[in-house]
Amino acid sequence: MRLTSYLQKPAALSVSEEQYLLERLYRLGDTINRRLKKARSIPHAKVVSLGNITTGGTGKTPAVQYFAALLKTEGYKVGILSRGYGGRAMKTGALLSDGQQIFLPESESGDEPYLLAVNLPGIPVAVGRNRFASAQKLQQQFGCDLFLLDDGFQHYALSRDVDIVLIDATNPFGNGHLLPNGILREPKESLKRSDIVILTKCDLAGRARVEQLRDEVKEISGHSAVFLANHRPTALVKLPVVYSSAAIGSWKKEKLDYLKGKEVWALSAIGNARAFENTLRELGATHVEGISFRDHHDYSEKDVLNILRRIDPNDVVVTTEKDWVKLQKYAEKLKKIKKFFFLKIEFTIVENEILLKEGLKAKILAGKRDQ
């Protein structure tokens, strides 16, 4: 179809027709972007991309932690490449962490890479739109020979050896429409470009639904295996805390059964607030009241004051670790909440973990493929 056929607006379009046109335009833009971008390879290094085909909510950050730690144990010198969404360093690029020290505040780096830098000592993290330049910097300074490309499935400018795609089992494809009418970044058929697909949050979706979704994804992607994962809660970290690698050992924690029989406020600014709230219910909370903002929301002082007006100081409040990255600058004000926690989450493969690990290692060793 010619470009003009996308852009010419018929007379008296209905709302639904206008939405359809916008969706077609988005799809056309993505197609042009993919075809025009020439992927560059990083010499003497492997690249593993972790991404998704939706706008968020798949639990990608804990998955990056999992694969970074896994590949480090395999002897690779791992570096993480993040766009740094929401951070001021996204445009210019910067070194966030050398694996020992963090050089940027969250406002510069963005919340997700900052969380990764705190939780992955020994692994350098760079932020910036130009991830080829970030990789060159990490390779020159730290000798990295494997890069994890965070949120990289639609990053067509960098060649990669393996594409891992995550799908949220509780809301895999939204309403089935592309942006701006749905949550899909690209059609489901794009899963054919993936090498490994993992369904996440399977424990919240129900076994029958997960199996149905797994069969659907196998058919779309052509893969013989689709892996299942949970985002397993491991502890409630008592807030406020100093959020740094060095301080992790001093954090005070409550066992998860602390929430049993309690009414809980769920405070979050993530891609799938409902899944977070359902997790708290699964942990035994009798009632969960959500206070949610859009994903990556930068909390303001006004937001914090409004939250404190709604919540009694003796109420139980649980937020996410990613949210505490942004809320920590208001720690003094938030001390008024006496039972305030963030939920520590761990990405776990439910079954066939050995098959996943061995398959990933084989795909990495197989080398570059045409993009």
Buried (B, 14 or more C-beta within 10 A) or exposed (E): EEEEEBEEEEEEEEEEEEBBBBBBBBBBEBEEEBEEEEBEBBEEBBBBBBBBBBBBBBBBBBBBBBBBBBBBEEEBBBBBBBBBBBBBBBEEBBBBBBBEEBBBBBBBBBBBBBBBBBBBEBBBBBBBBBBBEBBBBBBEEBEBBBBBBBBBBBBBBBBBBBBBBBBBBBBBBBEEBBBEBBBBBBBBEBBEBBBBBBBBBBBBBEEEBBBEBBEBBBEBBEBEEBBBBBBBBEBBBBBBBEBEBEEBEEBEBEEBEBBEEBEBBBBBBBBBBBBBBBBBBEBBBEEBBBBBBEBBBBBEEEBBEEBBEEBEEEBBBBBBBBBBBBBBBBBEBBEEBEBBBBBBBEBBBBEBBEEBBEBBBEBBEEEEEEB
